Amino acid sequence: MKRRTLLTVLSGVTASVGLSVGTGAFTSVSADRRLEVQTAGDNNALLKLKQLGDGKRSIESGSPEEVEFSFPGLQERLDNPHLGLGVDSVYEFDRDTKQSAESVPNEGLLRIENYGNQSVEVYSKHETDSELEIELYDVADPDETALRDDSPKLGVGDSIDVGFRIRTFGADIGTFDETLTIMAD
Amino acid sequence: MERRKFIAGLGSLTAAGAAGIGTGAFSSVSADRAVAVTNADDSDALLALDAKASLANSAYADDSGNAISIDLNNDDLNGASTNGAAKGVNSDATTKILEIFEVKNQGTQNVFVYVDPDDITPQSVGDDGSAPIYIDPQASDLPNQTSYVGSALSLTSVWLTDAEIDEHGRDEFPGEAGYYEPEDLTLAPGQSFSFGLYIDHDGTNDWTGTVTLPITASAEHAATNLGSSE
Protein backbone atom coordinates (compact mmCIF):
# COMPACT_ATOMS: atom_id res chain seq x y z
CA MET A 1 0.00 0.00 0.00
CA LYS A 2 2.79 2.39 0.86
CA ARG A 3 4.46 1.66 -2.40
CA ARG A 4 1.39 2.71 -4.29
CA THR A 5 1.11 5.90 -2.30
CA LEU A 6 4.66 6.85 -3.11
CA LEU A 7 4.16 6.11 -6.76
CA THR A 8 1.07 8.18 -6.83
CA VAL A 9 2.86 11.21 -5.58
CA LEU A 10 5.67 10.81 -8.05
CA SER A 11 3.36 9.94 -10.83
CA GLY A 12 1.96 13.34 -11.30
CA VAL A 13 5.21 14.54 -12.73
CA THR A 14 5.11 12.11 -15.60
CA ALA A 15 1.51 12.75 -16.29
CA SER A 16 2.09 16.45 -16.58
CA VAL A 17 5.11 15.99 -18.79
CA GLY A 18 3.15 13.69 -21.01
CA LEU A 19 0.34 16.15 -21.30
CA SER A 20 2.54 19.09 -22.05
CA VAL A 21 4.42 17.21 -24.74
CA GLY A 22 1.16 15.94 -26.08
CA THR A 23 2.10 12.30 -26.51
CA GLY A 24 0.05 9.35 -25.36
CA ALA A 25 3.01 7.14 -24.66
CA PHE A 26 2.73 4.69 -21.86
CA THR A 27 5.15 2.05 -20.70
CA SER A 28 2.83 -0.34 -19.03
CA VAL A 29 -0.80 -0.54 -18.03
CA SER A 30 -2.47 -3.15 -15.90
CA ALA A 31 -6.20 -2.85 -15.51
CA ASP A 32 -8.10 -5.13 -13.15
CA ARG A 33 -11.50 -5.82 -14.55
CA ARG A 34 -14.32 -7.67 -12.85
CA LEU A 35 -16.10 -10.72 -14.18
CA GLU A 36 -19.16 -12.15 -12.49
CA VAL A 37 -19.92 -15.73 -13.32
CA GLN A 38 -22.63 -18.10 -12.32
CA THR A 39 -23.17 -21.63 -13.55
CA ALA A 40 -26.67 -22.86 -14.15
CA GLY A 41 -28.45 -26.18 -14.50
CA ASP A 42 -29.44 -27.46 -17.92
CA ASN A 43 -32.84 -25.74 -17.82
CA ASN A 44 -31.41 -22.31 -17.09
CA ALA A 45 -28.17 -22.22 -19.01
CA LEU A 46 -27.09 -20.27 -22.08
CA LEU A 47 -27.51 -23.43 -24.10
CA LYS A 48 -30.70 -24.71 -22.54
CA LEU A 49 -31.17 -28.47 -22.54
CA LYS A 50 -34.71 -29.48 -21.67
CA GLN A 51 -35.92 -33.03 -21.49
CA LEU A 52 -39.21 -33.72 -23.24
CA GLY A 53 -41.85 -36.23 -22.19
CA ASP A 54 -42.40 -37.90 -18.85
CA GLY A 55 -41.87 -41.53 -19.77
CA LYS A 56 -38.51 -41.68 -18.01
CA ARG A 57 -36.32 -42.11 -21.03
CA SER A 58 -34.89 -38.86 -19.77
CA ILE A 59 -34.57 -37.55 -16.25
CA GLU A 60 -33.22 -34.36 -14.78
CA SER A 61 -31.36 -34.69 -11.52
CA GLY A 62 -28.40 -33.56 -9.49
CA SER A 63 -26.98 -30.20 -8.60
CA PRO A 64 -26.22 -28.60 -10.94
CA GLU A 65 -29.20 -30.17 -12.62
CA GLU A 66 -28.29 -32.28 -15.63
CA VAL A 67 -30.41 -34.25 -18.04
CA GLU A 68 -29.66 -37.95 -18.44
CA PHE A 69 -31.08 -40.50 -20.81
CA SER A 70 -31.73 -44.19 -20.53
CA PHE A 71 -32.50 -46.64 -23.34
CA PRO A 72 -34.66 -48.51 -22.61
CA GLY A 73 -36.25 -45.90 -20.34
CA LEU A 74 -36.07 -46.24 -16.58
CA GLN A 75 -39.76 -47.08 -16.35
CA GLU A 76 -39.43 -49.66 -19.10
CA ARG A 77 -36.55 -51.27 -17.23
CA LEU A 78 -38.53 -51.30 -13.98
CA ASP A 79 -41.39 -52.98 -15.76
CA ASN A 80 -39.09 -55.50 -17.39
CA PRO A 81 -35.53 -55.70 -15.98
CA HIS A 82 -34.39 -57.92 -18.86
CA LEU A 83 -35.34 -55.45 -21.55
CA GLY A 84 -32.60 -54.06 -23.75
CA LEU A 85 -31.66 -52.94 -27.24
CA GLY A 86 -30.90 -55.71 -29.70
CA VAL A 87 -27.38 -55.97 -31.04
CA ASP A 88 -26.44 -55.34 -34.68
CA SER A 89 -29.31 -52.93 -35.07
CA VAL A 90 -30.18 -49.29 -35.56
CA TYR A 91 -32.64 -47.87 -33.05
CA GLU A 92 -34.32 -44.51 -33.34
CA PHE A 93 -36.03 -42.95 -30.35
CA ASP A 94 -38.01 -39.92 -31.41
CA ARG A 95 -40.27 -39.54 -28.34
CA ASP A 96 -40.67 -40.62 -24.75
CA THR A 97 -42.46 -43.88 -23.93
CA LYS A 98 -45.90 -42.62 -22.98
CA GLN A 99 -46.21 -40.32 -25.96
CA SER A 100 -47.18 -43.04 -28.39
CA ALA A 101 -50.45 -43.50 -26.53
CA GLU A 102 -51.35 -39.85 -27.06
CA SER A 103 -53.53 -38.82 -29.97
CA VAL A 104 -51.04 -36.10 -30.86
CA PRO A 105 -47.70 -37.35 -29.53
CA ASN A 106 -45.04 -34.85 -28.63
CA GLU A 107 -42.01 -35.57 -30.70
CA GLY A 108 -38.48 -35.32 -29.43
CA LEU A 109 -36.64 -36.41 -26.31
CA LEU A 110 -34.59 -33.29 -25.85
CA ARG A 111 -35.11 -29.63 -26.67
CA ILE A 112 -31.94 -27.66 -27.35
CA GLU A 113 -32.52 -23.93 -27.06
CA ASN A 114 -30.14 -21.08 -27.80
CA TYR A 115 -30.22 -18.41 -25.09
CA GLY A 116 -26.93 -16.86 -26.11
CA ASN A 117 -26.30 -13.77 -28.24
CA GLN A 118 -25.22 -15.45 -31.42
CA SER A 119 -26.54 -18.00 -33.88
CA VAL A 120 -24.97 -21.39 -33.31
CA GLU A 121 -24.72 -24.63 -35.22
CA VAL A 122 -25.76 -27.57 -33.10
CA TYR A 123 -24.52 -31.11 -33.36
CA SER A 124 -23.48 -34.04 -31.21
CA LYS A 125 -20.20 -35.87 -30.67
CA HIS A 126 -19.93 -39.34 -29.25
CA GLU A 127 -16.59 -40.73 -28.15
CA THR A 128 -16.54 -44.18 -26.63
CA ASP A 129 -14.53 -47.34 -26.14
CA SER A 130 -17.61 -49.42 -26.82
CA GLU A 131 -18.97 -50.36 -30.24
CA LEU A 132 -22.07 -48.24 -29.73
CA GLU A 133 -22.77 -45.23 -31.93
CA ILE A 134 -25.10 -42.54 -30.64
CA GLU A 135 -26.24 -39.49 -32.56
CA LEU A 136 -29.00 -36.90 -32.44
CA TYR A 137 -31.39 -36.00 -35.22
CA ASP A 138 -34.06 -33.37 -35.78
CA VAL A 139 -37.43 -35.07 -35.25
CA ALA A 140 -39.09 -32.46 -37.50
CA ASP A 141 -36.81 -33.39 -40.38
CA PRO A 142 -38.49 -35.97 -42.66
CA ASP A 143 -35.06 -37.33 -43.59
CA GLU A 144 -34.01 -37.60 -39.93
CA THR A 145 -30.55 -36.43 -40.90
CA ALA A 146 -28.06 -36.63 -38.05
CA LEU A 147 -27.15 -33.26 -36.59
CA ARG A 148 -23.49 -34.13 -36.97
CA ASP A 149 -23.93 -34.61 -40.72
CA ASP A 150 -25.97 -31.49 -41.36
CA SER A 151 -25.80 -29.20 -38.38
CA PRO A 152 -28.87 -26.98 -38.07
CA LYS A 153 -28.35 -23.33 -37.25
CA LEU A 154 -30.18 -22.04 -34.20
CA GLY A 155 -30.78 -18.31 -34.11
CA VAL A 156 -30.97 -16.49 -30.81
CA GLY A 157 -34.00 -17.84 -28.95
CA ASP A 158 -34.53 -20.69 -31.43
CA SER A 159 -34.87 -24.29 -30.38
CA ILE A 160 -34.74 -27.74 -31.92
CA ASP A 161 -36.32 -30.98 -30.69
CA VAL A 162 -34.15 -34.01 -31.22
CA GLY A 163 -34.37 -37.76 -31.01
CA PHE A 164 -31.67 -40.36 -30.48
CA ARG A 165 -30.31 -42.82 -33.02
CA ILE A 166 -28.30 -45.68 -31.55
CA ARG A 167 -26.38 -48.23 -33.60
CA THR A 168 -25.45 -51.45 -31.82
CA PHE A 169 -23.38 -53.18 -34.51
CA GLY A 170 -20.70 -55.34 -32.96
CA ALA A 171 -21.69 -54.37 -29.44
CA ASP A 172 -21.69 -56.81 -26.55
CA ILE A 173 -24.62 -57.61 -24.28
CA GLY A 174 -24.52 -55.42 -21.21
CA THR A 175 -25.17 -51.97 -19.82
CA PHE A 176 -23.02 -49.14 -21.10
CA ASP A 177 -22.54 -45.72 -19.53
CA GLU A 178 -21.94 -43.45 -22.47
CA THR A 179 -21.35 -39.71 -22.73
CA LEU A 180 -22.81 -37.68 -25.57
CA THR A 181 -21.36 -34.22 -26.10
CA ILE A 182 -23.70 -31.57 -27.44
CA MET A 183 -21.84 -28.92 -29.39
CA ALA A 184 -23.08 -25.45 -30.26
CA ASP A 185 -20.68 -23.22 -32.11
CA MET B 1 -8.37 3.82 -9.57
CA GLU B 2 -5.20 2.16 -8.37
CA ARG B 3 -4.39 1.16 -11.89
CA ARG B 4 -4.12 4.77 -12.98
CA LYS B 5 -1.92 5.67 -10.04
CA PHE B 6 0.33 2.82 -10.92
CA ILE B 7 0.68 3.81 -14.55
CA ALA B 8 1.45 7.36 -13.71
CA GLY B 9 3.93 6.18 -11.12
CA LEU B 10 6.10 4.32 -13.55
CA GLY B 11 7.07 7.37 -15.46
CA SER B 12 7.72 9.59 -12.53
CA LEU B 13 10.63 7.55 -11.27
CA THR B 14 12.55 8.59 -14.33
CA ALA B 15 11.78 12.21 -13.78
CA ALA B 16 12.99 12.06 -10.20
CA GLY B 17 16.20 10.38 -11.30
CA ALA B 18 16.94 13.02 -13.86
CA ALA B 19 16.47 15.75 -11.33
CA GLY B 20 18.92 14.07 -8.97
CA ILE B 21 21.70 14.00 -11.52
CA GLY B 22 21.46 17.62 -12.39
CA THR B 23 21.45 19.28 -9.00
CA GLY B 24 24.32 18.05 -6.86
CA ALA B 25 24.11 16.57 -3.39
CA PHE B 26 21.21 17.07 -1.09
CA SER B 27 19.46 15.00 1.48
CA SER B 28 15.97 15.93 0.71
CA VAL B 29 14.00 18.27 -1.43
CA SER B 30 10.36 18.87 -1.33
CA ALA B 31 9.00 20.86 -4.22
CA ASP B 32 5.31 21.24 -4.81
CA ARG B 33 4.37 21.46 -8.46
CA ALA B 34 1.06 21.66 -10.12
CA VAL B 35 0.09 18.46 -11.86
CA ALA B 36 -2.69 17.91 -14.31
CA VAL B 37 -4.03 14.39 -14.51
CA THR B 38 -6.94 13.44 -16.68
CA ASN B 39 -8.66 10.16 -16.04
CA ALA B 40 -10.87 8.75 -18.71
CA ASP B 41 -13.62 6.26 -19.04
CA ASP B 42 -12.38 2.85 -20.21
CA SER B 43 -13.49 3.50 -23.78
CA ASP B 44 -11.29 6.60 -23.94
CA ALA B 45 -8.30 5.33 -21.97
CA LEU B 46 -4.81 4.86 -23.38
CA LEU B 47 -5.55 1.16 -23.23
CA ALA B 48 -9.17 1.42 -24.30
CA LEU B 49 -11.68 -1.26 -23.32
CA ASP B 50 -14.83 -0.72 -25.30
CA ALA B 51 -17.91 -2.95 -25.58
CA LYS B 52 -18.84 -1.85 -29.06
CA ALA B 53 -22.34 -2.80 -30.10
CA SER B 54 -20.92 -4.33 -33.29
CA LEU B 55 -19.22 -7.07 -31.26
CA ALA B 56 -21.22 -10.28 -31.15
CA ASN B 57 -21.20 -10.65 -27.38
CA SER B 58 -20.95 -7.08 -26.15
CA ALA B 59 -24.29 -7.62 -24.39
CA TYR B 60 -22.40 -9.51 -21.69
CA ALA B 61 -20.31 -6.44 -20.93
CA ASP B 62 -21.44 -3.80 -18.51
CA ASP B 63 -19.91 -0.46 -19.42
CA SER B 64 -22.29 1.67 -17.39
CA GLY B 65 -19.49 2.64 -14.99
CA ASN B 66 -16.06 3.99 -15.79
CA ALA B 67 -14.49 0.55 -15.60
CA ILE B 68 -15.95 -2.14 -17.83
CA SER B 69 -17.06 -5.44 -16.32
CA ILE B 70 -18.50 -8.69 -17.59
CA ASP B 71 -21.70 -10.14 -16.18
CA LEU B 72 -22.46 -13.79 -16.72
CA ASN B 73 -24.80 -14.22 -13.80
CA ASN B 74 -28.41 -14.20 -12.83
CA ASP B 75 -29.20 -10.54 -12.74
CA ASP B 76 -27.53 -9.34 -15.86
CA LEU B 77 -27.34 -12.17 -18.31
CA ASN B 78 -28.73 -11.06 -21.64
CA GLY B 79 -32.30 -11.90 -22.44
CA ALA B 80 -33.29 -11.60 -18.80
CA SER B 81 -36.50 -9.95 -19.89
CA THR B 82 -37.76 -12.94 -21.86
CA ASN B 83 -39.45 -15.98 -20.45
CA GLY B 84 -37.17 -18.77 -19.35
CA ALA B 85 -34.07 -16.66 -19.87
CA ALA B 86 -30.71 -18.13 -19.07
CA LYS B 87 -29.44 -17.66 -15.55
CA GLY B 88 -25.88 -18.73 -16.08
CA VAL B 89 -23.34 -20.52 -18.21
CA ASN B 90 -23.78 -24.24 -18.74
CA SER B 91 -22.52 -26.56 -16.06
CA ASP B 92 -20.52 -29.61 -17.08
CA ALA B 93 -19.62 -27.83 -20.30
CA THR B 94 -17.03 -25.76 -22.05
CA THR B 95 -18.33 -22.33 -22.99
CA LYS B 96 -16.41 -19.97 -25.22
CA ILE B 97 -17.65 -16.40 -25.42
CA LEU B 98 -15.56 -14.31 -27.76
CA GLU B 99 -15.97 -10.66 -28.79
CA ILE B 100 -17.21 -9.21 -25.51
CA PHE B 101 -15.27 -5.97 -25.72
CA GLU B 102 -12.52 -4.40 -27.78
CA VAL B 103 -9.02 -3.84 -26.40
CA LYS B 104 -7.42 -0.97 -28.30
CA ASN B 105 -3.99 0.61 -28.04
CA GLN B 106 -4.52 4.37 -27.99
CA GLY B 107 -0.95 5.05 -26.96
CA THR B 108 1.95 5.85 -29.25
CA GLN B 109 4.05 2.70 -28.85
CA ASN B 110 3.51 -0.94 -29.68
CA VAL B 111 2.26 -2.86 -26.65
CA PHE B 112 2.15 -6.54 -25.78
CA VAL B 113 -1.14 -7.45 -24.10
CA TYR B 114 -1.51 -10.35 -21.69
CA VAL B 115 -3.11 -11.52 -18.47
CA ASP B 116 -0.81 -12.89 -15.78
CA PRO B 117 -2.51 -16.06 -14.51
CA ASP B 118 -0.90 -15.56 -11.09
CA ASP B 119 -2.78 -12.29 -10.72
CA ILE B 120 -6.22 -13.64 -11.57
CA THR B 121 -8.33 -13.80 -8.42
CA PRO B 122 -9.48 -16.07 -7.03
CA GLN B 123 -6.61 -18.34 -7.99
CA SER B 124 -8.92 -21.35 -7.74
CA VAL B 125 -10.50 -20.57 -11.13
CA GLY B 126 -7.11 -20.79 -12.85
CA ASP B 127 -4.43 -23.42 -13.15
CA ASP B 128 -4.70 -24.11 -9.43
CA GLY B 129 -7.77 -26.13 -10.39
CA SER B 130 -9.44 -26.26 -6.98
CA ALA B 131 -12.69 -24.69 -8.19
CA PRO B 132 -15.12 -26.65 -10.39
CA ILE B 133 -14.76 -23.87 -12.94
CA TYR B 134 -11.76 -22.84 -15.05
CA ILE B 135 -11.73 -19.41 -16.62
CA ASP B 136 -9.24 -18.26 -19.23
CA PRO B 137 -9.32 -14.89 -21.03
CA GLN B 138 -9.05 -15.06 -24.82
CA ALA B 139 -8.01 -12.75 -27.64
CA SER B 140 -9.53 -12.96 -31.12
CA ASP B 141 -9.46 -10.74 -34.21
CA LEU B 142 -5.76 -10.20 -33.51
CA PRO B 143 -4.24 -7.88 -36.15
CA ASN B 144 -0.74 -9.44 -36.10
CA GLN B 145 -1.46 -13.10 -35.42
CA THR B 146 0.99 -15.64 -36.82
CA SER B 147 0.36 -18.60 -34.47
CA TYR B 148 -2.75 -20.77 -34.65
CA VAL B 149 -4.29 -18.44 -37.21
CA GLY B 150 -8.07 -18.66 -37.15
CA SER B 151 -8.24 -19.52 -33.46
CA ALA B 152 -8.59 -17.32 -30.44
CA LEU B 153 -5.42 -17.19 -28.36
CA SER B 154 -5.27 -17.51 -24.59
CA LEU B 155 -4.06 -14.30 -22.99
CA THR B 156 -2.52 -16.34 -20.15
CA SER B 157 -0.60 -18.79 -22.34
CA VAL B 158 2.47 -16.63 -22.46
CA TRP B 159 3.15 -18.27 -19.11
CA LEU B 160 3.96 -21.97 -19.07
CA THR B 161 4.38 -24.57 -16.37
CA ASP B 162 7.78 -26.25 -16.00
CA ALA B 163 6.33 -29.37 -17.60
CA GLU B 164 5.04 -27.36 -20.55
CA ILE B 165 8.42 -25.70 -21.01
CA ASP B 166 10.10 -29.13 -21.12
CA GLU B 167 7.50 -30.65 -23.38
CA HIS B 168 7.31 -27.91 -25.95
CA GLY B 169 10.81 -26.50 -25.81
CA ARG B 170 9.33 -23.05 -25.36
CA ASP B 171 10.29 -20.49 -22.80
CA GLU B 172 7.68 -18.54 -20.96
CA PHE B 173 7.16 -14.81 -20.92
CA PRO B 174 9.11 -12.58 -21.07
CA GLY B 175 11.97 -14.69 -22.50
CA GLU B 176 9.66 -15.96 -25.19
CA ALA B 177 5.92 -15.55 -25.49
CA GLY B 178 5.08 -19.05 -24.27
CA TYR B 179 3.17 -20.90 -26.96
CA TYR B 180 3.02 -17.78 -29.08
CA GLU B 181 5.21 -15.22 -30.81
CA PRO B 182 5.50 -11.68 -29.45
CA GLU B 183 3.71 -10.25 -32.48
CA ASP B 184 0.65 -12.44 -31.87
CA LEU B 185 -0.41 -10.35 -28.91
CA THR B 186 1.17 -7.06 -29.93
CA LEU B 187 -0.96 -4.06 -30.81
CA ALA B 188 0.50 -1.17 -32.76
CA PRO B 189 -0.93 2.28 -31.98
CA GLY B 190 -4.53 2.31 -33.15
CA GLN B 191 -4.79 -1.47 -33.40
CA SER B 192 -7.24 -3.56 -31.41
CA PHE B 193 -8.37 -7.11 -30.72
CA SER B 194 -11.51 -8.63 -29.21
CA PHE B 195 -11.51 -9.83 -25.61
CA GLY B 196 -13.38 -13.01 -24.76
CA LEU B 197 -13.56 -15.88 -22.31
CA TYR B 198 -13.17 -19.61 -22.15
CA ILE B 199 -15.12 -21.14 -19.29
CA ASP B 200 -14.89 -24.81 -18.43
CA HIS B 201 -17.11 -26.26 -15.72
CA ASP B 202 -16.65 -29.82 -14.53
CA GLY B 203 -20.25 -30.38 -13.43
CA THR B 204 -19.49 -31.24 -9.81
CA ASN B 205 -20.94 -28.21 -8.05
CA ASP B 206 -22.63 -24.99 -9.06
CA TRP B 207 -20.21 -22.09 -9.00
CA THR B 208 -21.01 -18.44 -8.48
CA GLY B 209 -18.43 -15.77 -7.95
CA THR B 210 -16.61 -12.67 -8.97
CA VAL B 211 -13.32 -13.00 -10.81
CA THR B 212 -10.79 -10.25 -11.33
CA LEU B 213 -8.79 -10.33 -14.54
CA PRO B 214 -5.72 -8.08 -14.78
CA ILE B 215 -5.45 -6.96 -18.40
CA THR B 216 -1.90 -5.75 -18.89
CA ALA B 217 -0.30 -3.93 -21.79
CA SER B 218 3.47 -3.55 -21.80
CA ALA B 219 5.55 -1.62 -24.29
CA GLU B 220 8.73 -3.32 -23.11
CA HIS B 221 7.74 -6.74 -24.38
CA ALA B 222 5.99 -5.74 -27.56
CA ALA B 223 7.17 -6.90 -30.96
CA THR B 224 8.74 -4.02 -32.85
CA ASN B 225 8.54 -5.41 -36.37
CA LEU B 226 4.98 -6.10 -37.29
CA GLY B 227 5.67 -6.87 -40.91
CA SER B 228 2.57 -6.47 -43.00
CA SER B 229 0.57 -4.57 -40.43
CA GLU B 230 -0.57 -1.11 -41.31
Chai-1 contact restraints between the chains, C-beta under 6 A:
chainA,res_idxA,chainB,res_idxB,connection_type,confidence,min_distance_angstrom,max_distance_angstrom,comment,restraint_id
A,R4,B,K5,contact,1.0,0.0,6.0,A-B,restraint_1
A,L7,B,G9,contact,1.0,0.0,6.0,A-B,restraint_2
A,T8,B,K5,contact,1.0,0.0,6.0,A-B,restraint_3
A,L10,B,G9,contact,1.0,0.0,6.0,A-B,restraint_4
A,L10,B,S12,contact,1.0,0.0,6.0,A-B,restraint_5
A,L10,B,A16,contact,1.0,0.0,6.0,A-B,restraint_6
A,S11,B,A8,contact,1.0,0.0,6.0,A-B,restraint_7
A,S11,B,G9,contact,1.0,0.0,6.0,A-B,restraint_8
A,S11,B,S12,contact,1.0,0.0,6.0,A-B,restraint_9
A,G12,B,V35,contact,1.0,0.0,6.0,A-B,restraint_10
A,V13,B,S12,contact,1.0,0.0,6.0,A-B,restraint_11
A,V13,B,A15,contact,1.0,0.0,6.0,A-B,restraint_12
A,T14,B,A8,contact,1.0,0.0,6.0,A-B,restraint_13
A,T14,B,G11,contact,1.0,0.0,6.0,A-B,restraint_14
A,T14,B,S12,contact,1.0,0.0,6.0,A-B,restraint_15
A,T14,B,A15,contact,1.0,0.0,6.0,A-B,restraint_16
A,A15,B,A8,contact,1.0,0.0,6.0,A-B,restraint_17
A,A15,B,V37,contact,1.0,0.0,6.0,A-B,restraint_18
A,S16,B,V35,contact,1.0,0.0,6.0,A-B,restraint_19
A,S16,B,A36,contact,1.0,0.0,6.0,A-B,restraint_20
A,L19,B,A36,contact,1.0,0.0,6.0,A-B,restraint_21
A,T23,B,T108,contact,1.0,0.0,6.0,A-B,restraint_22
A,G24,B,L46,contact,1.0,0.0,6.0,A-B,restraint_23
A,G24,B,G107,contact,1.0,0.0,6.0,A-B,restraint_24
A,G24,B,T108,contact,1.0,0.0,6.0,A-B,restraint_25
A,A25,B,G107,contact,1.0,0.0,6.0,A-B,restraint_26
A,A25,B,T108,contact,1.0,0.0,6.0,A-B,restraint_27
A,A25,B,Q109,contact,1.0,0.0,6.0,A-B,restraint_28
A,F26,B,L46,contact,1.0,0.0,6.0,A-B,restraint_29
A,F26,B,G107,contact,1.0,0.0,6.0,A-B,restraint_30
A,T27,B,L10,contact,1.0,0.0,6.0,A-B,restraint_31
A,T27,B,A219,contact,1.0,0.0,6.0,A-B,restraint_32
A,S28,B,S218,contact,1.0,0.0,6.0,A-B,restraint_33
A,V29,B,I7,contact,1.0,0.0,6.0,A-B,restraint_34
A,V29,B,L47,contact,1.0,0.0,6.0,A-B,restraint_35
A,V29,B,A217,contact,1.0,0.0,6.0,A-B,restraint_36
A,S30,B,P214,contact,1.0,0.0,6.0,A-B,restraint_37
A,S30,B,T216,contact,1.0,0.0,6.0,A-B,restraint_38
A,A31,B,R3,contact,1.0,0.0,6.0,A-B,restraint_39
A,A31,B,I215,contact,1.0,0.0,6.0,A-B,restraint_40
A,D32,B,T212,contact,1.0,0.0,6.0,A-B,restraint_41
A,D32,B,P214,contact,1.0,0.0,6.0,A-B,restraint_42
A,R33,B,I68,contact,1.0,0.0,6.0,A-B,restraint_43
A,R33,B,L213,contact,1.0,0.0,6.0,A-B,restraint_44
A,R33,B,I215,contact,1.0,0.0,6.0,A-B,restraint_45
A,R34,B,S69,contact,1.0,0.0,6.0,A-B,restraint_46
A,R34,B,T210,contact,1.0,0.0,6.0,A-B,restraint_47
A,R34,B,T212,contact,1.0,0.0,6.0,A-B,restraint_48
A,L35,B,I70,contact,1.0,0.0,6.0,A-B,restraint_49
A,L35,B,V211,contact,1.0,0.0,6.0,A-B,restraint_50
A,L35,B,L213,contact,1.0,0.0,6.0,A-B,restraint_51
A,E36,B,D71,contact,1.0,0.0,6.0,A-B,restraint_52
A,E36,B,N73,contact,1.0,0.0,6.0,A-B,restraint_53
A,E36,B,T210,contact,1.0,0.0,6.0,A-B,restraint_54
A,V37,B,L72,contact,1.0,0.0,6.0,A-B,restraint_55
A,Q38,B,N73,contact,1.0,0.0,6.0,A-B,restraint_56
A,Q38,B,N74,contact,1.0,0.0,6.0,A-B,restraint_57
A,Q38,B,G88,contact,1.0,0.0,6.0,A-B,restraint_58
A,Q38,B,T208,contact,1.0,0.0,6.0,A-B,restraint_59
A,T39,B,G88,contact,1.0,0.0,6.0,A-B,restraint_60
A,T39,B,V89,contact,1.0,0.0,6.0,A-B,restraint_61
A,T39,B,S91,contact,1.0,0.0,6.0,A-B,restraint_62
A,T39,B,H201,contact,1.0,0.0,6.0,A-B,restraint_63
A,T39,B,D206,contact,1.0,0.0,6.0,A-B,restraint_64
A,T39,B,W207,contact,1.0,0.0,6.0,A-B,restraint_65
A,A40,B,K87,contact,1.0,0.0,6.0,A-B,restraint_66
A,A40,B,G88,contact,1.0,0.0,6.0,A-B,restraint_67
A,N44,B,K87,contact,1.0,0.0,6.0,A-B,restraint_68
A,A45,B,A86,contact,1.0,0.0,6.0,A-B,restraint_69
A,A45,B,N90,contact,1.0,0.0,6.0,A-B,restraint_70
A,L46,B,A86,contact,1.0,0.0,6.0,A-B,restraint_71
A,L46,B,V89,contact,1.0,0.0,6.0,A-B,restraint_72
A,L47,B,N90,contact,1.0,0.0,6.0,A-B,restraint_73
A,P64,B,S91,contact,1.0,0.0,6.0,A-B,restraint_74
A,P64,B,D206,contact,1.0,0.0,6.0,A-B,restraint_75
A,E66,B,D92,contact,1.0,0.0,6.0,A-B,restraint_76
A,Y115,B,G79,contact,1.0,0.0,6.0,A-B,restraint_77
A,Y115,B,A86,contact,1.0,0.0,6.0,A-B,restraint_78
A,N117,B,N57,contact,1.0,0.0,6.0,A-B,restraint_79
A,N117,B,A59,contact,1.0,0.0,6.0,A-B,restraint_80
A,N117,B,N78,contact,1.0,0.0,6.0,A-B,restraint_81
A,Q118,B,A56,contact,1.0,0.0,6.0,A-B,restraint_82
